[in-house]
Amino acid sequence: MITIEQIKEIVAEYFGQPVELLSKVSKKREIVQSRQIAMFFSKKLTRHSLATIGEKIGNQSHMNVKASIKVANNLIETDKIFEIYINEIENKLYEYMKNPEK
């Protein structure tokens, strides 16, 4: 298994951002996208509720988490760069889950 904190760390590292940025109030696209991706993978790879995911990623409401996941799914379908981000991060997450000591 993987935790929300580990997902946040891997997403932040992928984008070269401090992990704390995922929890900051910001409308900058790069921060918002990182947060959306972290929420997307937190829902996909953990058993946490939307409320718990929101609490751990920027103190967001469960409705914000739901909306972020919906946006991420739409971007996967319409934005090739975003789709690449998702695929590369997903590979990093699965690699981490296989070998958490690395």
TIVOLO-97315 format. One record per atom (N, C-alpha, C): atom name; residue number from 1; x, y, z; chain. Coordinates in pm, 1 decimal, padded with zeros to 6 digits. Last residue first. Layout:
BEGIN
  atom  seq        c1        c2        c3  mol
    CA  NUM         X         Y         Z    A
...
! end
This chain:
BEGIN
  atom  seq        c1        c2        c3  mol
     N  102   01368.6   00224.7  -00172.7    A
    CA  102   01454.0   00306.0  -00262.0    A
     C  102   01432.1   00452.8  -00241.3    A
     N  101   01181.3   00090.8  -00026.0    A
    CA  101   01307.6   00125.0   00040.3    A
     C  101   01392.1   00219.7  -00042.7    A
     N  100   00959.5   00013.6  -00178.5    A
    CA  100   00950.1   00135.2  -00096.7    A
     C  100   01081.6   00177.6  -00030.2    A
     N   99   00904.2  -00124.4  -00449.8    A
    CA   99   01030.9  -00110.1  -00377.7    A
     C   99   01031.9   00014.4  -00291.2    A
     N   98   00638.5  -00113.8  -00531.0    A
    CA   98   00711.6  -00241.0  -00541.1    A
     C   98   00837.0  -00240.0  -00455.3    A
     N   97   00575.7   00150.5  -00488.3    A
    CA   97   00497.1   00049.5  -00416.8    A
     C   97   00565.9  -00088.2  -00422.7    A
     N   96   00753.2   00273.8  -00666.4    A
    CA   96   00768.6   00294.6  -00523.3    A
     C   96   00694.6   00185.7  -00443.8    A
     N   95   00633.8   00188.2  -00904.5    A
    CA   95   00771.4   00149.1  -00874.5    A
     C   95   00798.1   00163.8  -00724.2    A
     N   94   00390.1   00320.6  -00883.9    A
    CA   94   00391.0   00174.5  -00882.3    A
     C   94   00530.8   00120.8  -00853.4    A
     N   93   00485.2   00587.6  -00895.5    A
    CA   93   00409.8   00539.5  -00779.5    A
     C   93   00411.9   00387.5  -00771.1    A
     N   92   00605.7   00597.5  -01149.1    A
    CA   92   00685.7   00623.1  -01028.6    A
     C   92   00616.2   00568.7  -00903.1    A
     N   91   00379.3   00547.5  -01309.1    A
    CA   91   00493.4   00454.9  -01311.7    A
     C   91   00580.4   00471.9  -01188.2    A
     N   90   00232.1   00777.7  -01245.6    A
    CA   90   00178.1   00645.8  -01212.9    A
     C   90   00289.5   00541.2  -01212.1    A
     N   89   00396.5   00970.9  -01359.8    A
    CA   89   00380.4   00967.4  -01214.2    A
     C   89   00326.3   00832.1  -01170.5    A
     N   88   00362.6   00903.4  -01631.3    A
    CA   88   00495.7   00900.8  -01570.0    A
     C   88   00487.0   00893.8  -01417.5    A
     N   87   00082.3   00933.3  -01665.9    A
    CA   87   00148.6   00805.3  -01693.5    A
     C   87   00284.3   00795.9  -01625.3    A
     N   86   00045.2   01205.8  -01594.7    A
    CA   86  -00024.5   01098.5  -01522.4    A
     C   86   00047.8   00966.2  -01542.2    A
     N   85   00205.4   01336.8  -01788.9    A
    CA   85   00230.9   01352.9  -01645.2    A
     C   85   00171.9   01235.4  -01567.0    A
     N   84   00066.4   01254.9  -02018.2    A
    CA   84   00204.9   01211.9  -01998.0    A
     C   84   00242.4   01223.5  -01850.5    A
     N   83  -00172.2   01393.6  -01977.1    A
    CA   83  -00174.8   01246.9  -01983.7    A
     C   83  -00034.6   01188.9  -01962.5    A
     N   82  -00076.9   01653.1  -02001.0    A
    CA   82  -00129.6   01608.0  -01872.0    A
     C   82  -00132.8   01455.4  -01867.5    A
     N   81  -00017.4   01645.2  -02274.6    A
    CA   81   00089.1   01670.9  -02176.9    A
     C   81   00045.6   01621.6  -02039.3    A
     N   80  -00271.3   01605.4  -02390.1    A
    CA   80  -00167.0   01502.6  -02404.8    A
     C   80  -00052.8   01521.0  -02305.1    A
     N   79  -00582.7   01651.0  -02283.0    A
    CA   79  -00453.4   01720.3  -02278.4    A
     C   79  -00341.9   01616.4  -02278.8    A
     N   78  -00816.2   01495.7  -02274.6    A
    CA   78  -00807.3   01608.2  -02368.1    A
     C   78  -00670.4   01674.8  -02378.1    A
     N   77  -00811.0   01288.8  -02085.6    A
    CA   77  -00873.5   01264.9  -02216.3    A
     C   77  -00842.8   01373.6  -02318.8    A
     N   76  -00696.4   01411.8  -01869.3    A
    CA   76  -00631.9   01291.6  -01923.3    A
     C   76  -00682.8   01264.6  -02064.8    A
     N   75  -00887.8   01605.6  -01814.9    A
    CA   75  -00759.7   01645.4  -01873.3    A
     C   75  -00683.8   01526.9  -01931.0    A
     N   74  -01090.0   01447.7  -01699.2    A
    CA   74  -01114.9   01519.2  -01824.6    A
     C   74  -00984.7   01558.9  -01893.7    A
     N   73  -00956.0   01362.7  -01466.3    A
    CA   73  -01003.3   01264.1  -01564.5    A
     C   73  -01030.4   01328.7  -01699.8    A
     N   72  -00918.3   01614.9  -01343.7    A
    CA   72  -00803.5   01532.6  -01382.5    A
     C   72  -00844.5   01429.0  -01486.6    A
     N   71  -01185.5   01688.1  -01296.3    A
    CA   71  -01102.6   01769.6  -01385.7    A
     C   71  -00983.6   01687.3  -01434.8    A
     N   70  -01250.4   01486.5  -01111.0    A
    CA   70  -01324.0   01496.9  -01237.1    A
     C   70  -01243.7   01576.7  -01339.6    A
     N   69  -01078.3   01553.3  -00905.2    A
    CA   69  -01063.9   01423.0  -00969.5    A
     C   69  -01134.6   01423.4  -01105.0    A
     N   68  -01185.1   01802.0  -00836.3    A
    CA   68  -01046.6   01791.2  -00883.0    A
     C   68  -01022.7   01660.1  -00956.7    A
     N   67  -01440.6   01731.8  -00744.3    A
    CA   67  -01427.1   01817.1  -00863.0    A
     C   67  -01286.0   01807.0  -00921.5    A
     N   66  -01366.8   01583.8  -00515.3    A
    CA   66  -01445.7   01521.1  -00622.2    A
     C   66  -01431.6   01600.3  -00752.4    A
     N   65  -01240.7   01786.9  -00370.7    A
    CA   65  -01165.9   01668.0  -00411.7    A
     C   65  -01237.6   01600.2  -00528.2    A
     N   64  -01453.2   01958.6  -00327.3    A
    CA   64  -01337.0   02006.0  -00403.3    A
     C   64  -01253.6   01888.5  -00453.9    A
     N   63  -01611.2   01789.4  -00169.9    A
    CA   63  -01661.9   01834.7  -00300.2    A
     C   63  -01548.4   01889.2  -00387.3    A
     N   62  -01465.5   01762.1   00061.8    A
    CA   62  -01481.5   01642.6  -00022.0    A
     C   62  -01534.2   01680.2  -00160.5    A
     N   61  -01245.3   02050.9   00085.9    A
    CA   61  -01369.6   01979.2   00113.4    A
     C   61  -01378.7   01856.1   00023.0    A
     N   60  -00898.0   02058.9   00186.1    A
    CA   60  -01003.9   02080.0   00088.4    A
     C   60  -01129.2   02003.4   00130.3    A
     N   59  -00639.3   02076.5   00301.4    A
    CA   59  -00760.3   02101.1   00380.4    A
     C   59  -00879.3   02137.8   00291.0    A
     N   58  -00427.9   01993.6   00143.5    A
    CA   58  -00469.5   02132.5   00138.0    A
     C   58  -00595.9   02165.9   00212.8    A
     N   57  -00474.5   01692.1   00184.4    A
    CA   57  -00417.9   01765.9   00071.2    A
     C   57  -00482.1   01904.0   00067.1    A
     N   56  -00606.5   01592.3   00402.5    A
    CA   56  -00461.8   01571.8   00396.5    A
     C   56  -00394.1   01646.2   00281.3    A
     N   55  -00871.6   01657.6   00348.2    A
    CA   55  -00810.6   01703.0   00474.0    A
     C   55  -00658.6   01696.7   00465.9    A
     N   54  -00911.9   01518.9   00109.3    A
    CA   54  -00915.7   01665.1   00113.1    A
     C   54  -00849.1   01722.0   00236.0    A
     N   53  -00899.0   01256.0   00204.1    A
    CA   53  -00803.4   01302.3   00103.0    A
     C   53  -00797.1   01455.0   00105.2    A
     N   52  -01120.2   01258.5   00374.6    A
    CA   52  -00985.7   01237.3   00429.3    A
     C   52  -00879.7   01285.3   00332.2    A
     N   51  -01327.9   01298.7   00187.1    A
    CA   51  -01308.5   01393.2   00297.7    A
     C   51  -01167.6   01381.1   00356.3    A
     N   50  -01308.8   01073.5   00026.4    A
    CA   50  -01280.9   01204.3  -00032.7    A
     C   50  -01254.0   01307.9   00076.0    A
     N   49  -01145.1   00810.2   00215.4    A
    CA   49  -01262.5   00882.7   00166.7    A
     C   49  -01218.2   01014.3   00103.1    A
     N   48  -00892.7   00572.5   00121.8    A
    CA   48  -00939.7   00687.8   00198.6    A
     C   48  -01060.8   00751.6   00133.0    A
     N   47  -00759.2   00369.9   00009.9    A
    CA   47  -00898.9   00344.7   00044.6    A
     C   47  -00959.4   00460.0   00123.3    A
     N   46  -00554.5   00454.0  -00276.5    A
    CA   46  -00577.9   00432.9  -00133.3    A
     C   46  -00725.8   00405.5  -00110.9    A
     N   45  -00540.9   00495.8  -00548.6    A
    CA   45  -00447.6   00400.6  -00488.8    A
     C   45  -00465.8   00377.9  -00338.8    A
     N   44  -00736.1   00682.1  -00631.1    A
    CA   44  -00712.9   00560.6  -00709.4    A
     C   44  -00636.1   00454.1  -00631.1    A
     N   43  -00714.4   00890.1  -00448.6    A
    CA   43  -00841.8   00818.6  -00460.6    A
     C   43  -00821.1   00683.7  -00530.3    A
     N   42  -00451.8   00963.1  -00496.7    A
    CA   42  -00491.9   00925.7  -00360.2    A
     C   42  -00622.6   00848.1  -00363.5    A
     N   41  -00457.3   01037.8  -00763.9    A
    CA   41  -00389.6   00913.8  -00727.0    A
     C   41  -00423.5   00869.4  -00584.5    A
     N   40  -00614.7   01275.1  -00737.2    A
    CA   40  -00651.2   01169.7  -00831.8    A
     C   40  -00588.1   01036.5  -00790.2    A
     N   39  -00458.5   01427.1  -00560.1    A
    CA   39  -00592.2   01381.7  -00520.3    A
     C   39  -00638.1   01264.9  -00607.2    A
     N   38  -00232.7   01470.1  -00719.5    A
    CA   38  -00217.7   01401.9  -00590.7    A
     C   38  -00352.6   01348.3  -00541.8    A
     N   37  -00354.2   01611.2  -00929.3    A
    CA   37  -00291.9   01480.5  -00955.5    A
     C   37  -00274.8   01402.4  -00826.2    A
     N   36  -00433.5   01842.0  -00795.8    A
    CA   36  -00533.0   01757.2  -00861.9    A
     C   36  -00477.6   01617.9  -00885.7    A
     N   35  -00182.1   01942.0  -00717.4    A
    CA   35  -00280.7   01904.8  -00615.8    A
     C   35  -00385.8   01811.3  -00675.3    A
     N   34  -00074.6   01997.4  -00968.6    A
    CA   34  -00006.9   01902.5  -00879.4    A
     C   34  -00103.8   01850.7  -00773.5    A
     N   33  -00257.8   02191.7  -01057.2    A
    CA   33  -00246.7   02063.1  -01126.1    A
     C   33  -00178.4   01958.2  -01039.3    A
     N   32  -00205.8   02398.0  -00871.8    A
    CA   32  -00339.6   02338.4  -00879.1    A
     C   32  -00332.9   02201.6  -00946.9    A
     N   31   00058.7   02454.5  -00939.1    A
    CA   31   00026.8   02406.0  -00804.3    A
     C   31  -00109.3   02336.1  -00804.2    A
     N   30   00038.7   02541.1  -01202.3    A
    CA   30   00128.0   02429.4  -01171.1    A
     C   30   00100.0   02371.3  -01032.0    A
     N   29  -00146.6   02759.7  -01183.2    A
    CA   29  -00178.9   02637.2  -01255.9    A
     C   29  -00091.7   02518.6  -01214.1    A
     N   28  -00226.1   02916.2  -00883.8    A
    CA   28  -00126.1   02898.5  -00988.9    A
     C   28  -00146.3   02761.5  -01051.5    A
     N   27  -00383.8   02957.7  -00673.8    A
    CA   27  -00454.1   02932.2  -00799.7    A
     C   27  -00356.1   02921.8  -00915.6    A
     N   26  -00352.4   02840.2  -00340.7    A
    CA   26  -00294.1   02900.4  -00459.9    A
     C   26  -00378.9   02865.2  -00581.1    A
     N   25  -00280.3   02754.3  -00024.5    A
    CA   25  -00387.8   02813.9  -00102.9    A
     C   25  -00322.8   02886.0  -00219.8    A
     N   24  -00083.3   02457.4   00013.0    A
    CA   24  -00097.6   02603.3   00016.5    A
     C   24  -00217.4   02646.6  -00066.4    A
     N   23  -00036.6   02191.7  -00022.2    A
    CA   23  -00133.3   02229.1   00081.1    A
     C   23  -00156.0   02379.8   00090.9    A
     N   22   00158.4   02174.4  -00209.3    A
    CA   22   00032.0   02105.5  -00237.2    A
     C   22  -00076.9   02144.5  -00137.5    A
     N   21   00378.7   02293.9  -00094.3    A
    CA   21   00300.4   02371.2  -00190.5    A
     C   21   00165.3   02306.5  -00220.6    A
     N   20   00509.9   02101.3   00053.8    A
    CA   20   00421.9   02194.2   00124.9    A
     C   20   00333.5   02274.9   00029.5    A
     N   19   00686.9   01979.3  -00117.2    A
    CA   19   00560.4   01910.3  -00089.3    A
     C   19   00460.6   02002.8  -00019.7    A
     N   18   00834.0   02191.7  -00358.6    A
    CA   18   00829.1   02146.8  -00219.5    A
     C   18   00691.2   02085.6  -00192.3    A
     N   17   00872.3   02057.8  -00691.7    A
    CA   17   00811.2   02151.2  -00597.5    A
     C   17   00828.9   02100.4  -00454.4    A
     N   16   00920.7   01904.1  -00918.9    A
    CA   16   01027.1   01986.5  -00862.4    A
     C   16   00976.3   02092.4  -00767.1    A
     N   15   00733.5   01726.4  -01006.7    A
    CA   15   00723.8   01862.5  -01057.7    A
     C   15   00830.3   01956.1  -01001.5    A
     N   14   00818.7   01500.9  -00863.5    A
    CA   14   00806.8   01494.6  -01009.3    A
     C   14   00805.7   01635.3  -01069.4    A
     N   13   00786.7   01588.0  -00598.6    A
    CA   13   00921.4   01562.5  -00651.7    A
     C   13   00919.2   01562.5  -00804.6    A
     N   12   00507.0   01592.7  -00583.3    A
    CA   12   00584.4   01716.3  -00565.3    A
     C   12   00725.3   01700.6  -00623.3    A
     N   11   00451.8   01317.4  -00619.4    A
    CA   11   00399.5   01417.2  -00713.6    A
     C   11   00480.8   01546.4  -00704.1    A
     N   10   00583.9   01210.0  -00395.3    A
    CA   10   00623.5   01168.0  -00530.2    A
     C   10   00574.3   01268.1  -00634.4    A
     N    9   00448.5   01336.2  -00182.1    A
    CA    9   00592.9   01350.5  -00197.5    A
     C    9   00637.6   01317.2  -00339.2    A
     N    8   00183.0   01246.7  -00220.1    A
    CA    8   00214.9   01389.6  -00224.8    A
     C    8   00363.8   01411.6  -00250.1    A
     N    7   00223.9   00972.2  -00174.7    A
    CA    7   00176.6   01019.3  -00304.9    A
     C    7   00211.3   01167.0  -00321.5    A
     N    6   00293.3   00980.2   00094.9    A
    CA    6   00390.6   00931.2  -00002.6    A
     C    6   00352.5   00975.0  -00144.2    A
     N    5   00051.7   01076.0   00203.3    A
    CA    5   00175.6   01153.1   00219.7    A
     C    5   00280.8   01109.9   00118.1    A
     N    4  -00121.3   00867.5   00143.6    A
    CA    4  -00144.0   00997.6   00080.0    A
     C    4  -00016.9   01082.0   00089.9    A
     N    3   00067.2   00559.5   00101.3    A
    CA    3  -00008.6   00658.1   00178.7    A
     C    3  -00028.7   00786.5   00097.7    A
     N    2   00024.6   00234.2  -00034.4    A
    CA    2   00092.1   00362.7  -00036.7    A
     C    2   00004.0   00462.6   00039.0    A
     N    1   00083.5  -00119.5   00000.0    A
    CA    1   00000.0   00000.0   00000.0    A
     C    1   00087.7   00125.5   00000.0    A
! end
